[in-house]
Amino acid sequence: MAYEIEFLPVGESNGDAICVRHGDAQTGYTIYVVDGGYAATGQTIIDHINEHYGAPGFIDHVVLSHADNDHVTGLISVVKHFDVGALWMNRPWRFAAEIVGAFHGNYTFDGLAKVIRDAYPLLAQLEDLAVSKGIPINDAFTYTQIGAFTVMAPTRERYLELIPQFDRTPTSYVRPEKGIFAKLGEAVKQLMQFFESWGEEALEENPAPTSPSNESCIVQLGSLDGRTALLTADAGPDALGRAADAAEHLGRLSPPNFVQVPHHGSRRNVTPSVLNRWLGNVLPEGSASRGTAFCSVGNNKPEYPRRRVSNAFLRRGYPVSKTTGGWIRQSHDMPSRDGSGALTAIAFASKYTE
């Protein structure tokens, strides 16, 4: 099966916008859009599909990994423009009746659902748009099949655990409060210099946690004629570990041919142990690559991906290329195409400042 995975430019700030196409000219192609960046990125996606995919007018699958604005906003214009076979996204208000006991106050089921939906106006707008166009909207939990991709995380149960912890949901009994020292630590951030060798990495096994919203991300593992692609969105160590459990249960936990670096290369989203599970253990320096890694980075974010993160991927055989300045492409048995940027892997950094 021929395929291409393309990470589009997301403008000045970080975000995700991914186009996937597989198939062939004789039997036809299946098209996916995964996340849409901010508003301007939506038009970038539309232009890209029209120019490079033959202006099809139809997208088989649109997947929203989670409800953060740098993923959902651009999808509104994409869904407006194209006919869409199915929209896949998890909407927290749909589960109000099951989680009402986690919140302070005397909410009715409908009352809690309205409060949560009102807190996510862009997600609600995307839902209304899909309904108006007759596009099916599907939940996406572990083992859900989306074309050639299988959802590995979150489970439905885990998603329900996370909803009361989201920043936008009402005050709950389970949302952790930041202590005064943690708040002071965020207010006073100092750059420090780090030194690494190939055999000693600075990536932490127990970093400060990423957000519950990030841990709710839809993690997808694609099977494309024997080749595999792991799309991680902004998932953190917990979600990636649970996704590895699901892949192992299916007998599909092995180093992928392609992997997305989570959350633009944040140092809080991967750990050595979770990378070892998904990518394999650290290789001897100078070894051949196991696969390819892409990282979506805004033009104004030169600090991403964090060097300890790109170093960690490179140690395990995955040189990292980023989208700064253009779109990048990984393909198999697809024709070459003008316009994509060269894959320039980030070099190993033995000294850096964070």
SEDO-31291 format. One record per atom (N, C-alpha, C): z, y, x. Coordinates in steps of 0.1 Angstrom, whole numbers, padded with zeros to 4 digits, always signed. Layout:
<sites>
ZYX...
</sites>
This chain:
<sites>
+0000-0012+0008+0000+0000+0000+0000+0013+0009-0010+0021+0007-0010+0034+0014+0000+0043+0008+0006+0051+0016+0016+0061+0011+0017+0073+0020+0022+0084+0014+0026+0096+0022+0038+0102+0016+0047+0106+0025+0059+0113+0022+0059+0127+0028+0060+0137+0020+0058+0151+0025+0070+0160+0022+0075+0166+0032+0086+0176+0030+0080+0189+0031+0081+0197+0020+0075+0210+0019+0084+0221+0024+0079+0232+0029+0087+0243+0033+0095+0249+0021+0108+0253+0024+0117+0258+0014+0120+0272+0015+0113+0280+0023+0116+0294+0024+0127+0297+0034+0134+0308+0032+0144+0313+0041+0157+0305+0041+0161+0300+0030+0173+0293+0029+0171+0278+0028+0181+0270+0030+0180+0255+0029+0177+0251+0015+0171+0240+0014+0168+0234+0001+0160+0221+0003+0156+0214-0007+0148+0202-0006+0136+0203-0016+0124+0199-0011+0112+0198-0019+0104+0187-0013+0103+0175-0020+0096+0164-0014+0086+0159-0024+0074+0156-0018+0063+0150-0026+0060+0136-0020+0059+0126-0028+0056+0112-0024+0044+0108-0032+0034+0102-0025+0022+0096-0032+0019+0082-0026+0016+0073-0035+0012+0060-0029+0002+0053-0039-0006+0044-0033-0016+0037-0040-0029+0038-0032-0041+0038-0039-0053+0039-0032-0064+0046-0042-0075+0049-0036-0085+0057-0044-0091+0048-0055-0091+0035-0053-0097+0026-0063-0088+0024-0075-0076+0021-0073-0067+0018-0084-0059+0030-0089-0059+0041-0081-0052+0053-0084-0039+0054-0077-0033+0066-0078-0021+0070-0070-0010+0073-0080+0002+0069-0075+0015+0073-0082+0021+0085-0075+0025+0095-0082+0030+0108-0076+0044+0110-0080+0053+0113-0071+0067+0116-0073+0069+0130-0068+0078+0138-0074+0083+0150-0068+0099+0148-0069+0105+0150-0057+0119+0148-0056+0125+0161-0052+0132+0168-0061+0139+0181-0059+0128+0192-0058+0133+0204-0060+0123+0215-0061+0127+0228-0054+0138+0228-0046+0142+0240-0039+0145+0251-0048+0144+0264-0043+0146+0276-0052+0133+0279-0059+0133+0290-0067+0122+0293-0076+0109+0294-0069+0108+0301-0058+0095+0302-0051+0089+0289-0046+0098+0279-0043+0094+0266-0039+0086+0258-0049+0089+0261-0062+0082+0255-0073+0067+0257-0072+0063+0269-0069+0049+0272-0068+0043+0266-0056+0051+0265-0045+0047+0258-0033+0043+0243-0036+0052+0237-0045+0049+0223-0049+0036+0222-0057+0035+0231-0067+0023+0231-0075+0010+0233-0067+0010+0242-0058-0001+0245-0049-0004+0233-0041+0006+0227-0035+0004+0215-0026-0003+0204-0034+0002+0200-0046-0003+0189-0053-0017+0192-0058-0020+0205-0062-0034+0208-0066-0043+0208-0054-0039+0212-0043-0048+0213-0031-0050+0199-0025-0040+0191-0024-0040+0179-0015-0041+0166-0023-0037+0167-0036-0037+0155-0044-0048+0155-0055-0057+0165-0054-0069+0166-0063-0066+0172-0076-0056+0181-0077-0052+0188-0090-0051+0178-0101-0042+0168-0101-0042+0158-0111-0038+0162-0125-0029+0172-0126-0024+0176-0139-0013+0167-0144-0010+0156-0137+0000+0146-0142+0008+0141-0130+0021+0141-0132+0030+0136-0122+0038+0124-0128+0038+0113-0122+0045+0101-0128+0060+0103-0129+0066+0108-0118+0081+0109-0118+0085+0122-0112+0095+0129-0118+0102+0140-0112+0117+0136-0111+0122+0137-0099+0136+0132-0097+0144+0144-0092+0155+0147-0099+0164+0157-0095+0177+0150-0089+0179+0152-0076+0190+0144-0070+0204+0148-0075+0206+0161-0077+0218+0166-0082+0216+0181-0086+0226+0187-0092+0224+0199-0100+0226+0212-0092+0227+0211-0078+0228+0224-0070+0215+0232-0071+0216+0245-0071+0205+0254-0074+0193+0252-0064+0196+0248-0051+0186+0247-0041+0178+0234-0043+0181+0227-0054+0173+0215-0057+0167+0215-0071+0174+0222-0080+0169+0222-0094+0159+0233-0097+0161+0245-0091+0154+0257-0096+0139+0256-0097+0133+0252-0085+0119+0251-0084+0113+0240-0094+0121+0231-0098+0115+0220-0107+0112+0225-0121+0118+0237-0124+0115+0242-0138+0100+0246-0139+0095+0253-0128+0081+0257-0129+0072+0244-0127+0076+0234-0119+0068+0222-0118+0067+0215-0131+0078+0213-0138+0077+0206-0151+0070+0215-0162+0070+0228-0161+0062+0236-0169+0047+0234-0167+0043+0233-0154+0029+0232-0151+0023+0219-0153+0029+0208-0150+0023+0195-0151+0028+0187-0163+0020+0178-0167+0025+0167-0176+0033+0157-0167+0044+0152-0172+0053+0144-0164+0056+0131-0172+0055+0120-0165+0057+0107-0171+0072+0105-0174+0081+0109-0165+0095+0108-0167+0103+0117-0158+0113+0123-0163+0123+0131-0156+0136+0123-0154+0140+0122-0142+0152+0114-0138+0162+0124-0133+0174+0125-0140+0184+0134-0136+0197+0130-0143+0208+0132-0137+0221+0130-0143+0227+0143-0148+0231+0143-0161+0236+0155-0167+0251+0153-0171+0259+0161-0164+0274+0158-0166+0279+0159-0180+0273+0168-0188+0279+0170-0202+0276+0158-0211+0267+0149-0207+0264+0137-0215+0276+0128-0216+0285+0129-0207+0296+0119-0206+0310+0126-0209+0309+0137-0217+0321+0144-0220+0331+0135-0228+0327+0127-0237+0336+0118-0244+0344+0108-0236+0338+0105-0224+0344+0095-0216+0353+0101-0205+0353+0114-0203+0361+0120-0193+0370+0131-0198+0370+0133-0211+0378+0144-0217+0392+0144-0213+0398+0132-0211+0412+0131-0207+0415+0136-0193+0405+0138-0185+0407+0143-0171+0409+0158-0171+0407+0165-0182+0407+0180-0182+0420+0186-0189+0424+0197-0183+0435+0205-0190+0429+0211-0203+0438+0212-0213+0433+0218-0225+0431+0208-0236+0430+0212-0248+0427+0204-0259+0413+0204-0263+0404+0198-0255+0390+0199-0258+0386+0188-0268+0377+0191-0277+0370+0181-0285+0359+0176-0276+0353+0164-0279+0342+0159-0271+0331+0169-0271+0327+0175-0283+0316+0184-0283+0320+0197-0276+0332+0201-0277+0336+0214-0270+0335+0213-0255+0340+0201-0250+0339+0199-0235+0324+0199-0231+0316+0192-0239+0302+0190-0235+0296+0204-0235+0299+0213-0244+0293+0226-0244+0298+0235-0232+0310+0234-0229+0316+0241-0218+0309+0237-0205+0307+0224-0203+0301+0219-0191+0286+0223-0190+0279+0221-0202+0265+0224-0202+0263+0239-0199+0271+0248-0205+0270+0262-0202+0272+0266-0188+0280+0257-0180+0282+0260-0166+0270+0256-0157+0260+0249-0163+0248+0245-0156+0236+0250-0163+0234+0264-0163+0222+0269-0171+0209+0264-0166+0207+0263-0153+0194+0258-0149+0191+0244-0152+0201+0236-0151+0200+0222-0155+0197+0220-0170+0204+0229-0178+0202+0229-0192+0188+0234-0196+0183+0244-0188+0170+0249-0190+0159+0238-0187+0161+0230-0177+0152+0219-0173+0152+0209-0184+0164+0206-0189+0165+0196-0200+0158+0201-0213+0160+0214-0217+0153+0219-0228+0138+0219-0227+0133+0222-0215+0119+0223-0212+0113+0209-0214+0120+0199-0208+0115+0185-0209+0115+0180-0223+0125+0183-0231+0125+0179-0245+0114+0186-0253+0111+0199-0250+0101+0206-0257+0087+0200-0254+0085+0194-0242+0072+0188-0239+0072+0173-0241+0082+0168-0247+0082+0154-0250+0083+0145-0238+0089+0150-0227+0091+0142-0215+0104+0134-0216+0103+0121-0214+0115+0113-0214+0125+0117-0203+0138+0118-0206+0148+0122-0195+0157+0109-0194+0158+0105-0181+0165+0092-0179+0177+0095-0169+0188+0088-0172+0198+0088-0162+0193+0079-0150+0199+0082-0138+0195+0074-0126+0208+0070-0119+0212+0058-0121+0224+0052-0115+0219+0039-0107+0229+0034-0100+0226+0023-0090+0218+0012-0097+0208+0007-0090+0198-0003-0094+0188+0001-0104+0188+0014-0108+0177+0019-0116+0164+0019-0108+0153+0015-0114+0140+0014-0107+0132+0027-0111+0128+0035-0102+0119+0046-0104+0106+0044-0096+0097+0037-0103+0084+0034-0096+0087+0024-0084+0083+0028-0072+0086+0020-0060+0099+0022-0054+0108+0031-0060+0121+0034-0055+0132+0028-0063+0142+0023-0057+0154+0018-0064+0166+0028-0061+0173+0032-0071+0185+0040-0069+0196+0031-0063+0202+0036-0052+0213+0029-0046+0226+0035-0049+0227+0048-0052+0239+0055-0056+0235+0067-0064+0244+0072-0073+0258+0067-0075+0257+0056-0086+0268+0048-0087+0270+0040-0099+0274+0050-0111+0272+0045-0123+0277+0053-0134+0292+0056-0134+0299+0046-0130+0314+0047-0129+0318+0058-0119+0311+0057-0107+0314+0067-0097+0310+0081-0101+0299+0083-0108+0295+0096-0113+0305+0102-0123+0311+0093-0131+0321+0098-0141+0334+0102-0134+0337+0095-0123+0349+0099-0115+0347+0113-0108+0334+0116-0105+0332+0128-0097+0330+0140-0106+0326+0139-0119+0324+0150-0127+0336+0160-0128+0348+0155-0130+0359+0164-0131+0363+0171-0118+0357+0166-0107+0359+0173-0094+0348+0183-0091+0338+0184-0099+0327+0194-0096+0333+0208-0097+0328+0217-0089+0332+0231-0089+0330+0238-0102+0320+0234-0110+0316+0241-0122+0323+0236-0134+0329+0224-0134+0335+0219-0146+0349+0225-0147+0355+0224-0159+0368+0231-0161+0379+0225-0152+0390+0232-0152+0401+0228-0144+0405+0214-0149+0407+0205-0139+0410+0191-0142+0422+0186-0135+0427+0175-0139+0439+0169-0132+0435+0162-0119+0422+0161-0116+0418+0153-0104+0412+0161-0094+0408+0174-0097+0402+0182-0087+0411+0186-0076+0408+0183-0063+0418+0186-0052+0418+0201-0050+0430+0207-0048+0431+0221-0045+0432+0223-0030+0425+0233-0025+0426+0236-0010+0439+0242-0007+0445+0237+0004+0458+0243+0009+0455+0256+0016+0465+0263+0018+0464+0277+0025+0458+0275+0039+0462+0265+0046+0457+0264+0060+0442+0260+0060+0438+0252+0050+0423+0249+0049+0416+0262+0046+0421+0270+0037+0414+0283+0033+0414+0292+0045+0424+0293+0053+0424+0301+0065+0414+0296+0075+0413+0283+0076+0404+0277+0085+0390+0281+0082+0386+0281+0069+0373+0285+0065+0370+0300+0067+0381+0308+0066+0379+0323+0068+0377+0326+0083+0383+0318+0092+0383+0322+0106+0375+0310+0113+0363+0311+0114+0355+0301+0120+0350+0306+0134+0353+0299+0144+0349+0303+0158+0339+0293+0163+0329+0298+0170+0320+0290+0177+0326+0283+0189+0323+0270+0191+0328+0263+0202+0316+0256+0209+0318+0254+0222+0308+0247+0229+0311+0232+0230+0301+0223+0228+0303+0209+0228+0294+0203+0239+0299+0192+0245+0291+0184+0255+0290+0170+0250+0279+0164+0251+0277+0150+0248+0268+0143+0258+0271+0130+0260+0262+0122+0267+0256+0112+0257+0246+0104+0262+0240+0094+0253+0251+0084+0248+0261+0081+0256+0270+0071+0252+0283+0076+0246+0284+0089+0245+0296+0096+0239+0292+0106+0229+0294+0104+0216+0289+0114+0206+0301+0121+0200+0298+0134+0196+0308+0142+0190+0308+0141+0175+0299+0133+0169+0299+0131+0154+0312+0125+0150+0319+0130+0140+0332+0126+0136+0331+0114+0126+0341+0105+0128+0342+0094+0118+0349+0099+0105+0357+0109+0106+0364+0114+0094+0363+0129+0093+0351+0134+0090+0349+0149+0090+0355+0154+0077+0356+0168+0077+0360+0174+0064+0350+0170+0053+0355+0168+0041+0347+0162+0031+0336+0172+0026+0324+0166+0023+0314+0174+0016+0318+0176+0002+0310+0183-0006+0314+0186-0020+0313+0173-0029+0321+0172-0040+0319+0162-0049+0304+0162-0055+0299+0174-0057+0285+0174-0062+0275+0167-0052+0277+0169-0039+0269+0163-0030+0271+0147-0030+0283+0143-0032+0286+0129-0032+0280+0122-0045+0276+0131-0055+0270+0125-0067+0255+0124-0066+0249+0127-0054+0235+0127-0053+0229+0113-0056+0217+0113-0061+0209+0101-0063+0203+0098-0049+0207+0086-0044+0201+0081-0032+0191+0070-0035+0179+0071-0030+0168+0062-0033+0163+0054-0021+0160+0041-0023+0154+0033-0013+0141+0028-0018+0130+0033-0011+0117+0029-0015+0112+0017-0008+0104+0008-0015+0097-0003-0009+0082-0001-0011+0075+0001+0000+0061+0005+0000+0053-0005+0008+0050-0016+0002+0042-0026+0009+0049-0031+0022+0061-0034+0021+0069-0039+0032+0075-0028+0041+0072-0016+0039+0078-0005+0046+0088+0002+0037+0098+0007+0043+0109+0013+0035+0112+0027+0038+0116+0035+0028+0119+0049+0029+0132+0052+0022+0141+0058+0029+0154+0062+0023+0155+0077+0021+0157+0081+0008+0158+0095+0005+0173+0097+0001+0179+0106+0008+0194+0108+0007+0198+0121+0001+0189+0130-0001+0193+0143-0007+0205+0149+0001+0215+0153-0006+0227+0159+0001+0239+0150+0001+0236+0137+0000+0247+0127-0001+0256+0127+0011+0269+0125+0009+0279+0124+0020+0282+0110+0024+0292+0109+0033+0295+0095+0038+0299+0085+0027+0306+0090+0017+0311+0081+0006+0299+0076-0001+0290+0085-0006+0278+0081-0013+0269+0072-0005+0267+0075+0008+0258+0067+0017+0264+0053+0019+0278+0053+0020+0284+0040+0022+0283+0031+0009+0285+0037-0002+0283+0030-0015+0268+0025-0017+0259+0034-0012+0245+0030-0013+0242+0019-0004+0248+0018+0008+0246+0007+0017+0252-0006+0011+0263-0005+0004+0268-0017-0003+0258-0022-0013+0252-0013-0021+0242-0017-0031+0230-0024-0024+0225-0017-0014+0214-0023-0006+0217-0037-0001+0229-0038+0005+0233-0051+0010+0234-0062-0001+0239-0058-0013+0239-0067-0024+0225-0072-0028+0215-0063-0026+0202-0067-0030+0194-0074-0018+0201-0075-0007+0195-0081+0005+0185-0071+0012+0187-0058+0010+0177-0048+0014+0183-0038+0025+0195-0042+0030+0201-0033+0040+0196-0036+0054+0186-0028+0058+0180-0030+0072+0175-0016+0075+0173-0014+0088+0168+0000+0093+0155+0003+0086+0154+0015+0079+0142+0019+0072+0132+0024+0082+0119+0024+0077+0109+0030+0085+0110+0045+0085+0115+0051+0073+0116+0065+0072+0130+0068+0066+0136+0079+0070+0149+0083+0065+0150+0098+0064+0155+0103+0053+0158+0118+0052+0172+0120+0058+0173+0130+0066+0186+0135+0072+0193+0142+0061+0205+0137+0057+0212+0143+0045+0216+0157+0047+0215+0165+0036+0221+0179+0035+0217+0187+0047+0204+0187+0050+0198+0196+0060+0205+0194+0074+0211+0183+0076+0217+0180+0089+0231+0185+0091+0239+0186+0080+0253+0190+0080+0261+0179+0087+0271+0184+0095+0279+0175+0103+0290+0168+0094+0291+0172+0081+0300+0166+0072+0294+0155+0063+0282+0152+0065+0275+0143+0056+0272+0129+0062+0273+0127+0075+0271+0114+0081+0283+0111+0091+0285+0099+0093+0295+0094+0103+0289+0084+0111+0294+0081+0123+0288+0070+0131+0288+0057+0124+0298+0053+0117+0298+0040+0110+0288+0039+0099+0286+0050+0091+0276+0049+0080+0262+0049+0086+0260+0056+0097+0246+0056+0103+0244+0042+0109+0254+0036+0115+0252+0022+0121+0248+0013+0110+0254+0014+0098+0251+0005+0087+0236+0006+0082+0232+0019+0081+0218+0021+0076+0208+0020+0087+0210+0025+0099+0200+0027+0109+0201+0016+0120+0213+0010+0122+0215+0001+0133+0224+0008+0143+0229+0000+0152+0238+0006+0163+0230+0014+0173+0237+0021+0181+0232+0030+0191+0223+0021+0201+0211+0026+0204+0202+0019+0213+0204+0024+0228+0200+0016+0237+0200+0021+0251+0191+0033+0252+0195+0042+0261+0187+0054+0262+0173+0051+0267+0163+0057+0261+0149+0054+0265+0143+0043+0257+0150+0038+0247+0144+0027+0239+0134+0032+0229+0125+0023+0225+0115+0027+0215+0122+0031+0202+0115+0039+0194+0120+0044+0181+0120+0032+0171+0130+0033+0162+0130+0023+0151+0122+0029+0139+0122+0042+0137+0116+0048+0126+0115+0063+0128+0113+0070+0116+0111+0085+0116+0121+0091+0107+0126+0103+0111+0136+0110+0103+0131+0125+0101+0132+0129+0088+0128+0143+0085+0141+0150+0080+0141+0163+0083+0152+0172+0078+0146+0185+0072+0150+0188+0060+0146+0200+0053+0155+0211+0057+0149+0222+0063+0156+0233+0069+0149+0246+0066+0157+0256+0061+0151+0269+0059+0148+0277+0071+0139+0286+0070+0134+0294+0081+0145+0302+0088+0155+0306+0080+0166+0314+0085+0179+0306+0089+0177+0293+0091+0188+0284+0094+0186+0277+0108+0185+0284+0119+0182+0277+0131+0193+0268+0136+0205+0269+0130+0216+0260+0134+0215+0246+0128+0205+0244+0119+0204+0231+0113+0191+0225+0118+0191+0211+0119+0203+0203+0117+0213+0205+0129+0225+0202+0126+0235+0203+0136+0231+0194+0148+0234+0198+0160+0229+0190+0171+0236+0177+0172+0248+0176+0169+0255+0163+0169+0249+0153+0159+0243+0159+0149+0236+0150+0139+0223+0145+0144+0215+0155+0149+0202+0150+0154+0203+0141+0166+0214+0144+0174+0216+0135+0185+0220+0121+0180+0228+0120+0169+0232+0107+0164+0220+0099+0159+0211+0106+0152+0199+0099+0147+0191+0094+0158+0189+0103+0168+0181+0099+0180+0186+0087+0187+0200+0087+0189+0206+0075+0196+0203+0062+0189+0201+0063+0176+0199+0051+0168+0184+0048+0165+0175+0056+0173+0161+0053+0172+0153+0061+0162+0159+0072+0157+0152+0080+0147+0151+0095+0152+0140+0098+0159+0138+0112+0162+0136+0120+0150+0143+0132+0150+0143+0141+0138+0133+0152+0139+0125+0154+0129+0116+0166+0128+0121+0174+0116+0119+0187+0117+0124+0196+0106+0112+0204+0101+0115+0210+0089+0104+0217+0081+0102+0231+0085+0111+0237+0093+0110+0251+0096+0096+0255+0100+0090+0264+0092+0077+0270+0095+0065+0263+0088+0067+0251+0081+0056+0245+0075+0060+0232+0069+0051+0224+0064+0053+0211+0058+0050+0200+0067+0058+0189+0066+0056+0178+0075+0054+0166+0067+0047+0156+0074+0042+0145+0066+0043+0132+0074+0048+0121+0067+0048+0108+0073+0039+0099+0064+0030+0092+0069+0021+0085+0061+0017+0071+0067+0011+0063+0059+0006+0050+0063-0006+0047+0055-0017+0044+0062-0030+0041+0057-0036+0052+0047-0031+0064+0049-0037+0076+0042-0046+0083+0051-0056+0090+0046-0065+0098+0055-0057+0109+0061-0062+0113+0073-0056+0125+0080-0058+0137+0071-0050+0147+0073-0051+0159+0065-0048+0171+0073-0056+0181+0071-0053+0194+0077-0042+0201+0070-0035+0209+0078-0025+0218+0071-0010+0214+0074-0008+0201+0076+0006+0197+0079+0010+0201+0093+0022+0204+0096+0027+0207+0109+0028+0195+0118+0027+0197+0131+0029+0186+0140+0044+0181+0140+0046+0168+0141+0059+0163+0141+0065+0165+0155+0073+0175+0157+0079+0178+0169+0094+0174+0169+0097+0163+0175+0111+0158+0174+0121+0168+0182+0133+0169+0176+0143+0177+0183+0148+0169+0195+0148+0176+0206+0153+0169+0218+0168+0166+0218+0172+0156+0226+0186+0154+0227+0193+0166+0234+0204+0170+0228+0211+0182+0233+0224+0177+0239+0225+0179+0252+0238+0175+0259+0248+0186+0259+0244+0198+0256+0253+0210+0254+0248+0218+0243+0257+0222+0234+0254+0231+0223+0266+0238+0218+0264+0248+0210+0274+0256+0204+0274+0254+0189+0286+0252+0183+0288+0251+0168+0300+0260+0164
</sites>
